[in-house]
Every structure is written in structure tokens, then in C-alpha cells.
């Protein structure tokens, strides 16, 4: 698969660079990390919730868990979030990182009274450099967590080993241990968590279904010939400045990033996935595609079975 060598080389280079930085200037590096994160986050990115874990500082980043309104006995569930802040110029990755990088990892095994966690992903952005194109976030992101308790009338004690990658001129893998006890009921809202929940693309069950101005019109799959491809025709809200489509295939099948063609008319967008750069196209039969269409701040998700 074409992206694996890039990922390995980038991270080996990053680890070597990180070791040199920490060996030469550990105290200076730690102070500059804290200062740069605080200055880049800004007042608009401060959480107003009182129920938060301690910040866990890492290289050019820091993370913590925040909680909003909870009611474990309600059908809609309760929400917390993993809040990440990054120094200026650094990025972290979406669940599918693109040409290089690693997605976040989550180990909940030390938690108590935690039955299930549904991790949600705000609309990411595409970042290009001279080596590759990656998908992720800069400055700050909150990954909303929909929490289901085993016993709805007892607190949930979250113990999370959270792994993530950050990248600028070098790329660095990070792992932090986050802890927070969430009561079965609390009414304190968290406006920042709510903001990022609104940025999570919403599912649609059929092509032609319009949701918040987004829709999928037609999906054409061509697995034969010299130029196999997938063509996805969509529409986005009229005020959208930039739209992207991210495609993921089931069972680890590798798909390259889609090509965004210039809009032909109004709010129409057409995306092409070049299957000459993927795993063997014939092996895509029977797989399910998760197609995430995003605009400036939100989007939709549609799953398509290839027969």
C-alpha cells in the first residue's frame, strides 16, 4: 500500500528530531510549549465547564477531558469530550489521516461503569506540504464522546490512554493518561463542547437526501479498464467556500484521497477517486464506503455498498 513507507519515514525522522530537541534544551522546550499553546488558543477557545480533568502537557500540545450535560438514564445519552490544543503551526490527525500520519488511539480498559463510548469526529481539513497531504486539525479540536453507563445511576470513572500524533517539520507520536469522574446527572452545559458537536457530519441514508444544504446525488463506480475510478456528485450549501470529500473503505482497503473538481454550476461539487493508486480495484467488490462530505464547518456522511 503506497502510504505506509511515507508514514514510517516521517515518524522515524520525527522521533530523531524530537530526541535531539529534548536532549539539548529540555527546560526551554517545555516553557515554550506551554506559552505557545496558551497564546495560540485564545479566549474563544477556553472551556467554561467546571467538570474537567487536569491538562496533560506533551510536546507542542496538551490534552484533557471535559464534560457537559449528563443524564445516563436518558435515551439520547450523555457527552464528554477530548480537548486538544496545539502550538501554532502544528496539526493532529483525523480518524483517517491521509497520505501520512497516524489516527488517534483510545484505550478505555481502566474505566469503571463505562459500557460504551461512541467517538465522534468534527469536520476535518486537508493540509498539503511538499511531501504529502494529510487530514486533521490545527490549533484546537474537541472530539465529542457519547457515553453509555453500565449502571445509569452511578458515576462513570473514565481512565483513558489516549494516543495521538502531531506534525509540523517533524512528526511526533504522543500517549497520555486522562482521568475524569462524571456524575450520572449534571445540568451544567459546555458551550465549547456543543460547538464541536455541531461540527460533526450527520448521517444520511440515501442519495438525494438533503441535510443542512448537503447531499449526495450520484455515485458511479468503475472497477475495470485502464482508468478505474469512483465519481461522486454532490451539492453543498451555497455559501460554502471550500468543500472536501473523504472516502474510507471497510476492512482496511486503501483508497487515495479524492480529487475535488472545480464546481460546474452553483453549489454542485464533483469528486473523483483514482483507483489506479489504490489497492487492486477488483478487490473493492463487497466493501462498504464511508463517504464524508464536509464544507467550512460541518457536513454529512453516507455509506455505500459496492456490489
C-alpha positions as CSV (number, residue, x, y, z in Angstrom):
1,X,0.0,0.0,0.0
2,X,1.5,3.3,-1.1
3,X,1.1,5.3,2.0
4,X,2.9,3.0,4.5
5,X,6.5,3.9,3.6
6,X,5.7,7.6,3.8
7,X,4.2,7.2,7.3
8,X,7.2,5.2,8.6
9,X,9.8,7.6,7.2
10,X,8.0,10.6,8.5
11,X,7.7,9.2,12.0
12,X,11.3,7.9,12.2
13,X,12.5,11.3,11.2
14,X,10.3,12.9,13.7
15,X,11.4,10.7,16.6
16,X,15.1,11.5,15.8
17,X,14.4,15.2,15.7
18,X,12.4,15.1,18.9
19,X,15.2,13.3,20.7
20,X,17.7,15.9,19.7
21,X,15.4,18.8,20.8
22,X,14.7,17.2,24.2
23,X,18.4,16.4,24.8
24,X,19.6,19.9,24.0
25,X,17.1,22.1,25.6
26,X,14.5,20.3,27.8
27,X,13.7,23.2,30.1
28,X,13.4,25.8,27.4
29,X,11.4,23.5,25.2
30,X,8.8,22.8,28.0
31,X,8.3,26.5,28.7
32,X,7.9,27.5,25.0
33,X,5.4,24.7,24.5
34,X,3.1,26.0,27.4
35,X,3.4,29.6,26.3
36,X,2.8,29.0,22.6
37,X,-0.3,26.8,23.2
38,X,-1.8,29.4,25.5
39,X,-1.2,32.2,23.1
40,X,-2.5,30.3,20.0
41,X,-5.7,29.1,21.7
42,X,-7.1,32.5,22.6
43,X,-10.1,33.4,24.8
44,X,-12.6,32.0,22.3
45,X,-11.2,28.5,22.9
46,X,-11.4,28.4,26.6
47,X,-13.8,25.8,28.2
48,X,-16.4,27.2,30.6
49,X,-17.2,23.8,32.2
50,X,-16.2,23.2,35.8
51,X,-16.0,19.5,35.3
52,X,-12.7,18.9,33.5
53,X,-9.6,16.9,34.1
54,X,-6.2,18.4,34.5
55,X,-4.3,19.4,31.4
56,X,-1.8,16.8,30.4
57,X,1.1,18.5,28.7
58,X,3.1,17.0,25.8
59,X,5.4,18.1,23.1
60,X,3.8,21.1,21.4
61,X,0.4,20.1,22.7
62,X,-1.8,19.5,25.7
63,X,-5.0,17.4,26.2
64,X,-7.7,16.9,28.8
65,X,-11.3,15.5,29.2
66,X,-14.2,17.9,29.6
67,X,-17.8,17.1,30.4
68,X,-21.1,18.8,29.6
69,X,-24.7,18.0,30.5
70,X,-25.1,14.3,31.6
71,X,-28.1,12.1,32.2
72,X,-27.1,8.5,31.9
73,X,-30.6,7.2,32.1
74,X,-31.8,9.2,29.1
75,X,-32.1,7.6,25.7
76,X,-30.0,10.3,24.0
77,X,-27.1,9.6,26.2
78,X,-24.5,11.9,27.8
79,X,-21.5,13.7,26.3
80,X,-17.9,14.4,27.3
81,X,-15.1,15.4,25.0
82,X,-11.3,15.1,24.5
83,X,-10.0,18.6,24.2
84,X,-6.7,19.1,22.3
85,X,-4.7,22.3,22.0
86,X,-1.7,22.6,19.7
87,X,1.1,25.1,19.3
88,X,0.9,27.3,16.2
89,X,1.9,25.5,13.0
90,X,1.3,22.0,14.4
91,X,-1.5,19.7,13.4
92,X,-3.0,16.4,14.6
93,X,-4.9,13.8,12.7
94,X,-8.4,12.7,11.8
95,X,-9.5,9.0,12.1
96,X,-8.2,8.5,8.5
97,X,-5.0,10.6,8.4
98,X,-4.4,10.8,4.6
99,X,-1.1,10.1,2.9
100,X,0.9,10.1,6.2
101,X,0.4,10.3,9.9
102,X,-1.4,8.1,12.4
103,X,-5.0,8.3,13.7
104,X,-5.7,8.8,17.4
105,X,-6.0,5.6,19.5
106,X,-8.2,5.0,22.6
107,X,-7.7,2.5,25.4
108,X,-10.6,2.6,27.9
109,X,-9.7,-0.6,29.8
110,X,-9.1,1.1,33.1
111,X,-12.5,2.8,33.3
112,X,-15.3,1.9,35.7
113,X,-19.1,1.7,35.0
114,X,-18.4,2.6,31.3
115,X,-20.4,0.4,29.0
116,X,-19.8,2.1,25.6
117,X,-18.2,5.2,24.1
118,X,-19.1,6.5,20.7
119,X,-16.2,8.7,19.5
120,X,-17.4,11.5,17.1
121,X,-15.3,13.4,14.7
122,X,-15.8,17.1,13.8
123,X,-15.3,18.0,10.1
124,X,-11.6,18.0,9.5
125,X,-9.5,19.9,7.0
126,X,-7.0,18.9,4.3
127,X,-3.4,20.1,4.7
128,X,-0.7,19.8,1.9
129,X,3.0,20.1,2.2
130,X,5.9,19.3,-0.2
131,X,5.8,15.6,0.8
132,X,2.2,14.6,1.3
133,X,-1.4,15.5,2.0
134,X,-2.9,14.9,5.5
135,X,-6.4,15.2,7.1
136,X,-6.8,16.6,10.5
137,X,-7.0,19.7,12.7
138,X,-4.9,22.6,13.7
139,X,-4.9,24.9,16.8
140,X,-7.6,23.2,18.7
141,X,-10.2,20.4,18.4
142,X,-12.6,18.6,20.7
143,X,-13.6,15.0,19.9
144,X,-17.1,14.6,21.4
145,X,-17.7,11.3,23.3
146,X,-21.2,9.9,23.6
147,X,-21.1,7.9,26.9
148,X,-23.3,5.0,27.9
149,X,-23.0,3.9,31.6
150,X,-23.4,0.2,32.7
151,X,-25.4,1.5,35.7
152,X,-27.2,4.7,34.8
153,X,-27.4,5.7,38.5
154,X,-23.7,5.6,39.3
155,X,-20.8,7.8,38.2
156,X,-18.6,6.8,35.3
157,X,-14.9,6.9,36.1
158,X,-13.0,7.4,32.8
159,X,-9.5,6.1,32.6
160,X,-8.2,6.7,29.1
161,X,-4.8,6.0,27.5
162,X,-5.0,8.4,24.6
163,X,-2.5,8.2,21.7
164,X,-2.2,10.8,19.0
165,X,0.3,12.2,16.5
166,X,1.3,15.8,16.0
167,X,3.2,17.1,13.0
168,X,5.0,20.2,11.7
169,X,8.5,20.0,10.3
170,X,8.8,16.8,12.4
171,X,6.1,14.3,13.4
172,X,5.9,13.1,17.0
173,X,3.7,10.2,18.5
174,X,2.3,11.0,21.9
175,X,0.4,9.0,24.6
176,X,-1.2,10.5,27.6
177,X,-3.3,9.1,30.5
178,X,-6.5,11.0,31.1
179,X,-8.9,10.6,34.1
180,X,-12.3,12.1,34.9
181,X,-15.2,11.0,37.1
182,X,-18.6,12.0,35.6
183,X,-21.7,12.1,37.7
184,X,-24.9,10.3,36.5
185,X,-26.7,13.7,36.2
186,X,-25.4,17.2,35.9
187,X,-27.0,20.2,34.2
188,X,-24.0,22.4,33.6
189,X,-23.8,22.9,29.8
190,X,-20.5,23.4,28.0
191,X,-20.8,25.7,25.0
192,X,-17.5,24.7,23.6
193,X,-18.4,21.0,23.6
194,X,-21.7,21.9,22.0
195,X,-19.9,23.9,19.3
196,X,-17.8,20.9,18.2
197,X,-20.8,18.5,18.4
198,X,-22.5,20.7,15.8
199,X,-19.4,20.3,13.5
200,X,-19.7,16.5,13.4
201,X,-21.0,15.4,10.0
202,X,-24.6,14.0,10.2
203,X,-25.5,10.6,8.6
204,X,-27.9,10.5,5.6
205,X,-29.4,7.2,4.5
206,X,-30.0,7.8,0.8
207,X,-28.6,9.7,-2.2
208,X,-30.8,12.7,-3.0
209,X,-31.5,13.4,0.7
210,X,-30.6,17.0,1.5
211,X,-29.5,17.8,5.1
212,X,-28.3,21.3,6.1
213,X,-27.7,22.0,2.4
214,X,-25.5,18.9,1.8
215,X,-26.5,15.9,-0.4
216,X,-25.1,13.1,-2.5
217,X,-26.6,12.9,-6.0
218,X,-24.8,10.1,-7.8
219,X,-22.1,7.6,-7.1
220,X,-20.5,5.9,-10.1
221,X,-18.0,3.0,-9.6
222,X,-15.8,1.8,-12.4
223,X,-13.5,-1.0,-11.5
224,X,-12.4,-2.1,-14.9
225,X,-10.2,-0.7,-17.7
226,X,-7.0,1.3,-17.6
227,X,-8.6,4.2,-15.6
228,X,-10.8,2.7,-12.8
229,X,-12.3,5.3,-10.6
230,X,-15.2,6.3,-8.4
231,X,-17.0,9.5,-9.3
232,X,-19.2,11.2,-6.6
233,X,-21.5,14.0,-7.5
234,X,-22.7,16.2,-4.6
235,X,-24.2,19.5,-3.6
236,X,-23.1,21.8,-0.7
237,X,-24.6,24.9,0.8
238,X,-24.3,28.0,-1.4
239,X,-22.2,29.9,1.0
240,X,-19.5,27.1,1.2
241,X,-16.0,28.4,0.5
242,X,-14.3,25.0,0.3
243,X,-15.7,21.5,0.2
244,X,-13.9,18.2,0.5
245,X,-14.9,14.6,0.3
246,X,-13.1,11.9,2.4
247,X,-13.6,8.3,1.4
248,X,-12.9,5.3,3.7
249,X,-13.3,1.6,2.7
250,X,-14.1,-1.3,5.0
251,X,-11.6,-4.0,6.0
252,X,-8.5,-1.8,5.6
253,X,-8.8,-1.4,1.8
254,X,-6.6,1.5,0.8
255,X,-8.1,4.4,-1.1
256,X,-6.2,7.5,-2.2
257,X,-7.5,10.9,-1.5
258,X,-10.3,12.2,-3.7
259,X,-9.7,14.9,-6.3
260,X,-12.0,17.9,-6.0
261,X,-13.0,19.2,-9.4
262,X,-14.0,22.9,-9.8
263,X,-17.7,23.5,-9.3
264,X,-19.5,23.2,-12.6
265,X,-22.5,25.3,-11.5
266,X,-23.8,26.9,-8.3
267,X,-23.4,24.6,-5.4
268,X,-22.5,21.4,-7.3
269,X,-19.3,19.6,-6.5
270,X,-17.8,16.6,-8.2
271,X,-15.1,14.4,-6.7
272,X,-13.0,11.6,-8.3
273,X,-11.1,8.8,-6.6
274,X,-8.4,7.4,-8.8
275,X,-8.3,3.7,-8.3
276,X,-5.1,3.2,-10.2
277,X,-3.4,4.4,-7.0
278,X,-5.5,2.2,-4.6
279,X,-5.3,-1.5,-3.6
280,X,-6.4,-3.7,-6.6
281,X,-9.8,-2.3,-7.7
282,X,-11.4,-5.7,-8.2
283,X,-11.0,-6.4,-4.5
284,X,-13.3,-3.5,-3.7
285,X,-16.3,-5.6,-4.6
286,X,-18.3,-6.3,-1.4
287,X,-16.7,-3.4,0.5
288,X,-18.6,-0.6,2.1
289,X,-17.5,3.0,1.5
290,X,-18.0,5.7,4.2
291,X,-18.2,9.0,2.3
292,X,-17.8,12.1,4.4
293,X,-18.7,15.4,2.6
294,X,-17.7,18.5,4.5
295,X,-17.9,22.2,4.0
296,X,-16.5,25.0,6.1
297,X,-17.7,23.8,9.5
298,X,-20.0,20.7,9.1
299,X,-21.1,18.1,6.6
300,X,-22.8,14.7,6.1
301,X,-21.8,11.0,5.9
302,X,-23.2,8.4,3.6
303,X,-22.3,4.7,3.4
304,X,-22.3,3.0,0.0
305,X,-22.0,-0.8,-0.6
306,X,-20.1,-1.8,-3.8
307,X,-21.7,-4.8,-5.4
